[in-house]
């Protein structure tokens, strides 16, 4: 299913749902961050996805990383909350979601990076200096920036 992200766009469709979701920032020993190339919007992003009933939100984060990248992770901390009502995602089935996402930092504990062919068409360790060269939505850039900011001691609340 394809999707279009709208941010601060007065012509964006009105939201008709809110689905809690997660993203996870994972770094390797060389300081690179794991990014996925998404099939639904053709953008680079942190791995993540929607919360399912019956899960703890950290279990959602672990499951989504494993599904999309093949990696096993342990959740280390909350990077921030992202609930901007001016960021909506319109899907081709008519659903328009208001952003509601928690970003976590995860520690890589096992597995090898691989795309899943359903949600991700590529999985890559990216040097932070190369991030500006990738097609990344502004809301995702904000999360990546917060995750890479080692001086940040408190989660972002926005």
Secondary structure, 3 states (H helix, E strand, C coil): CCEEEEECCCCCCCCCEECCEEEEEEECCCCCEEEEEECCCCCEECEEEECCCCCCHHHHHHHHHHHHHCCEEEEEEEEEEECCCCEEEEECCCCEEECCEEEEEEEEEECCCCCCCCCEEEEEEECHHHHHHCCECHHHHHHHHHHHCCCCCCCEEC
